[in-house]
Amino acid sequence: MDKLIYTAASGMKGHMASQAAIANNMANVSTTGFRADRAVFDRLAVTGPGFDTRQPTSEEVIDADRSPGITNHTGRPLDIAIDGDAWLAVQATDGTEAYTRRGDLEITASGVLQTGDGYPVIGQSGPITVPPAQKVFITAEGQLSIVPIGGDPNVPQQIDQLKLASTKGSDTVKGLDNLLHVRGDGILPADADARVQSGALETSNVNMAQSLIDMIQNQREYEVQANLVKEAKQMDESTASLMRLPG
């Protein structure tokens, strides 16, 4: 059988994975702070006699689109939109430090400050716990302050500092949990110059129109690979018929 069929099959597999990434982006078009996945295709070159004419393809999600989304003002004190390219440090499900642009923060019944998707927010000494208070707010520098129950509204108390991290000079990658991770399980340094906007949220940076175009183009390229599989089958049948000896 001609190796063309394996090349075409690898292309079909790659386009199926790309379609899944595009569908995931479209599903998260309304997710706060979401960063769209970026998938690329590459050829797997095999050197040696007889290998140059058939080169399969490889497809993988290499990273996320780091461009910012649109900032919408909500007026909610615990909503924050991070300026620039800084990221908010959170605790991932495996206990390691990870990073997100999602700023719809909330306080659980036990007092843990977490993002809208349930990841505890990290402060100066680990996950932040907020004591009972009549008012909670976040300053532009990321300082978390409260007015204790029965306290003076004009004399707020700072209880912690959000860790706003910089990705400059670090090798980071987006994980399947939609969080940013440092390769090798490292952590990012805090960015003292990072600022947040209180009472605002950053939207997803997914471009729905472009995603629809990418989906249509990907589907057409998949059909091309499927046609190549059919051609390879016909070529194989034709070759087999030529080699049959008369009865």
Residue pairs with C-beta under 8 A, 6 or more apart in sequence:
1 232
1 236
2 232
2 235
2 236
3 54
4 54
4 228
4 231
4 232
4 235
5 228
5 229
5 232
5 233
5 236
6 54
6 56
7 54
7 55
7 56
7 57
7 228
8 225
8 226
8 228
8 229
8 232
9 225
9 229
10 44
10 56
10 57
10 58
11 56
11 57
11 221
11 222
11 225
11 228
12 222
12 225
12 226
12 229
13 59
14 41
14 57
14 58
14 59
15 59
15 218
15 219
15 221
15 222
15 225
16 222
17 39
17 59
17 60
17 61
18 39
18 41
18 59
18 218
19 215
19 218
19 219
19 222
21 37
21 39
21 61
22 39
22 211
22 214
22 215
22 218
23 215
24 37
25 36
25 37
25 206
25 211
26 206
26 208
26 211
26 212
26 215
28 34
28 36
28 178
28 204
28 206
29 204
29 206
29 208
29 211
30 203
30 204
31 102
31 178
31 204
32 102
32 103
32 104
32 116
32 201
32 202
32 203
32 204
33 69
33 100
33 101
33 102
33 103
33 201
33 202
33 203
33 204
34 69
34 101
34 102
34 178
34 204
34 205
34 206
35 64
35 65
35 66
35 101
35 174
35 178
35 180
35 204
35 205
36 64
36 65
36 204
36 205
36 206
36 207
36 211
37 61
37 63
37 64
37 65
37 174
38 61
38 62
38 63
38 64
38 65
39 59
39 60
39 61
39 62
40 59
40 60
40 62
41 57
41 58
41 59
42 57
42 58
42 59
43 55
43 56
43 57
43 58
44 55
44 56
44 57
44 58
45 55
46 55
61 174
63 173
63 174
64 174
64 180
65 205
66 85
67 205
68 202
68 205
69 101
69 202
69 203
69 204
69 205
70 202
70 203
71 81
71 197
71 200
71 201
71 202
71 203
72 200
72 201
72 202
72 203
73 199
73 200
74 199
74 200
74 201
75 199
76 199
77 135
77 136
77 137
77 138
77 198
77 199
78 104
78 105
78 106
78 107
78 136
78 138
79 103
79 104
79 105
79 198
79 199
79 200
79 201
80 88
80 103
80 105
80 138
80 162
80 196
80 197
80 198
80 200
80 201
81 103
81 196
81 197
81 200
81 201
81 202
82 88
82 101
82 103
82 164
82 194
82 195
82 196
82 197
82 202
83 194
83 195
83 196
83 197
84 194
84 195
85 166
85 167
85 168
86 164
86 165
86 166
86 191
86 194
86 195
87 99
87 100
87 101
87 164
87 165
87 166
87 167
87 180
87 188
88 99
88 100
88 101
88 102
88 103
88 115
88 121
88 162
88 163
88 164
88 165
89 97
89 98
89 99
89 121
89 122
89 162
89 163
89 164
89 165
89 187
89 188
90 97
90 98
90 99
90 100
90 114
90 115
90 119
90 120
90 121
90 122
90 179
91 97
91 98
91 119
91 120
91 122
91 126
91 127
92 98
92 119
92 175
92 177
92 179
92 181
93 119
93 177
96 181
96 185
97 122
97 187
97 188
98 119
98 175
98 177
98 179
98 180
98 181
99 165
99 167
99 172
99 179
99 180
99 181
99 188
100 115
100 119
100 178
100 179
100 180
101 202
102 115
102 116
102 117
103 115
103 196
103 200
103 201
103 202
104 115
104 116
104 201
105 113
105 114
105 115
105 116
105 121
105 138
106 113
106 114
106 115
106 116
107 113
107 114
107 130
107 136
108 114
110 129
111 129
111 130
111 131
111 132
112 120
112 127
112 128
112 129
112 130
113 120
113 121
113 127
113 128
113 129
113 130
113 144
114 120
114 121
115 121
117 178
119 179
120 127
120 128
121 127
121 128
121 162
122 128
122 162
122 163
123 144
123 160
123 161
123 162
123 163
124 160
124 161
124 163
128 144
128 159
128 160
128 162
130 136
130 144
130 146
130 159
131 146
131 148
131 159
132 148
132 149
133 146
133 147
133 148
133 149
133 151
134 147
134 148
134 149
134 150
134 151
135 146
135 147
135 153
135 156
136 144
136 145
136 146
136 147
137 144
137 145
137 146
137 156
137 198
138 144
138 145
138 162
138 196
138 198
139 145
139 198
140 195
140 196
140 197
140 198
141 161
141 195
141 196
142 161
142 162
142 163
142 164
142 194
142 195
142 196
143 158
143 160
143 161
143 162
144 158
144 159
144 160
144 161
144 162
145 156
145 157
145 158
145 159
146 156
146 157
146 159
147 153
147 155
147 156
147 157
148 157
151 157
162 196
163 190
164 190
164 191
164 194
164 196
165 187
165 188
165 189
165 190
165 191
165 194
166 188
166 189
166 190
166 191
166 194
167 180
167 188
170 182
170 186
170 188
171 182
171 183
171 184
172 180
172 181
172 182
172 183
172 188
173 180
173 181
173 183
174 180
174 181
175 181
182 188
